[in-house]
Amino acid sequence: MAKSVSKLVPKVPGVPGVPGASRRAAYSASTKRALVDVAEQLFTEHGYANASLDSIVAGAQVTKGALYHHFSGKQALFEAVFERVEDDASRTIQKALKGRKDPWVKARTGLRTFLTVVQEPRYRRIVVQDGPAVLGHERFREQEERSTFANVVDIVRSVLVAGTWELDEDMVQTFSRIFFGAMASAGESVAGAEDPIAAAERVEIAITFIISGFQALTEAGVEMPTALEPADD
């Protein structure tokens, strides 16, 4: 059973000796955090369209004036929630990758962790289902790249370094954007599937197969083409 939203509201105990300005800052921060906490729960459970500002301020036990002090409106509050969910996802992946030296193990670990993250209810609803419509495609992609693209670059760079290829940064970024696009599409297909677990398994099999092919090319010493041959007529 979901926690009562009132339990999400942080308490700010009095601290003897703390100046009034510091007390006000602490209270302001706790109010903002409470609004984001409650909004995250309600957006996850009911979706953006069905989560009203009245229900959010009631759950956070604050006034609408307090909400508008921190956020320009419902969309701005949603963006704060979106950023938190994306940042949490990025940290989860980074933690899974930490200490992974073998590039192929690193790539498969990153893939599996990502596929686990996209099955979480809050990620599915807030990032995948509501994110593009609420933020708009351009803003949605900006936020997604800001939080998760660095993980993709890290993985791709380690894989490319495993080969004997000498690639410039532009080519590394090109590979990274291709894989980032593939992962974003895969995440959408898993999050929107009737059976996310089965969908995640299919995606993992498909992308692992591609990674294995890349590994085989690397171990065989296949050279990276420097220019494309003209297509046959």
N, C-alpha and C positions, 0 to 999 in steps of 0.2 A: 504494500500500500504506500502511495506517495506521502512524503512528509507534509505536514501542515505548513502552508506558506508562512504562517506566523512564526514558526520555529526557525525560519531562515533568517529572521531579522537579528542582526548582531547587537549585542548589548554594549554600551559604552559606559563602563563604571567611572565614578568620580575618581580623579587622581589628585591627591593633596599636593599643593605646591606647583601645579601646572598652570601657567598663565591662561587667562580667558581666551586669548586668540588660539592657543593650542587646543583647548577644549572644543572650541567651535570648529576647528579644522578636523579634529577627530570625529566629532558628531557628523559633520558634513560628509566625511569619507564613509562613515558607517551607513549613512542614509543612502548614498549612491550605491554602495555595495549591496544593501538590502533590496533596492529597486532592481538591480541587475540579477540578483539571486532569484527573486520572485518572478521577474520577467522570463528568465531562462526556464523556470519550471512551467509557467503557463504557456509560453510559446511551444515548449516541447509537447505538453499534454493536449493543447487545443489548437495549435497553429497560430500564426501571426494574425490572421483575419479575425479569429474568434477569441483572442485574448484582448480584452478591453483595458484601457488605461484605468478605469474605475476599479477593476478587479486587481490590477497591479498595485495601485496605491493602497487599496484596502489590505492586500496581503502584506505589503511592506509597512503598514501602519504609519503612513505619512500622508501629507496633503498633496493635492495636485500642484500646488505652488512649489512644494519641495521638489517634485518631479521636474517641473519646468525650470527650476533653478539649475539643475544638472543636465537636462536634455531638452532639446528644442521640440521634441515630440516623440511619438511612438516609433517612428522610423529610426531616429537617432538612438533610442533605447535599444531597438533591435540590433542596430549596428554594433553597439557595445557588447551585447550578448554574443553576436556572431564572432566578433574578434576574440572573445574569451574562449569560445568553443574551438575555434581554429587554433589559437595559441596552445590550448591544452592538447589538442591533437598533435601539433608539431612537437611539443615537449615529450609526449609519449613515444613518438617515433624516434626522436633524438636519443632518448633513454635506451630504447631497444638497440640502437645502432652503436652505442658507446662501447668501445673496446673491441669491436668487430674488425679484425685485421684482414681476413680473407675477403676480397671484394665480392666474390660470388655468394658467400654466406651473408655478407652485408646486404647485398641486393635482395636476396630471398627473404631475409629478416625484415627489411624495410617494407617489402611487398606484403608480407603476412600481417605485420603490425598495422599497416594502413587499412587492409581489408577488415581487420578486427574493429578498428576505429569507426569506419563508415557504417558498421552495423549497430553502433550505439544509438539509442532512440533520439538523444538530443542532437547528434550530428546529422542523422538522417532527416529529421524534421527541420532544424534551423539552418543548416548549411546547404544540404542538397535540395530539399523540397521547397523551402521558402526563400532561401538566400538570393537566387537569381531574380526572382520576381520582385522582392522587396527592395533590394539594393540596385537592381539594374545590372545588365550583363557586364558592363565595363567596370563598375565599382566592385561587383562580385569577384571578378577575375583579379583585380588589384589586391583585394583583401586576401584571396586565396594564395596568390603568388607571394605576398609579403610574409605569410606564415609558413607555407609548406614548400615553396619552390626551392629554398635553400637546402632542404633535405634531399630533394631530387638531384640537385647539382652535386652535392657531396657524394651520393651513391654513384652517379654517372661518372664523375671524375675518377673515383677509385677503380671503376671497371675499365675505363679507357687507359688508365695508367698501367693496368695489368698487361696490356699488349705492348708491342714494340713501336707503336705508332707515335709520331711526334705531331700532336695536334695543337693548333693555336687556340686561344681562348674563345674565339668566335665559333669554332667547330664544337668545342665543349658545350657552349651555350646552345648551339643548334641541337645537339643530341639531347641535352637536358630538356629543352622545350618540347621536343618530340615525345620523350618519355613522360613528361609532366602532363601533356595533353592526353596521352594514353591512360595514365593513372586517373586523371580527373574523369574521363569518360567511363572507365571501369568502376570508379567509385559511385557514379550516378546510376550505373546499371545494377550494382549490388544494392544500394540504398533504396532504389525504387522497385526491386523485385518482390514478388509475392513470397518467395522463399529466399531470403538474403543469404542464408548459410550455403544453400546449394549454388547460388549465383557466385558467391565468393570462392567456392571450390573450383568452379569452372574458370573464373578469372585467374586464380592462382595457377591452375594447370597450364592455361594458355600462355601467361606471361613467363612462367618458369621455363616453359619450352623455348620461348624466345631467348631468355637469358642463357639457357644451356647451349643454344646455337651460337650465341655470341661468344660464350666461353670456348666452344670447340674451335671457332675461327681464331681466337686468340692463341690457344695452345698449338694450333697448326701453323702459326706464324703467317697467316694470310695477311697480305699488305692491304692497307686502306687505299682505295683509289684516290688519286689526286685530281682527276678530271673524268667526266663521264664520256664514254664512247658514244658516237652518234647512233641514234636508233636506226635499226634496219628498216628499209622501205617495205 
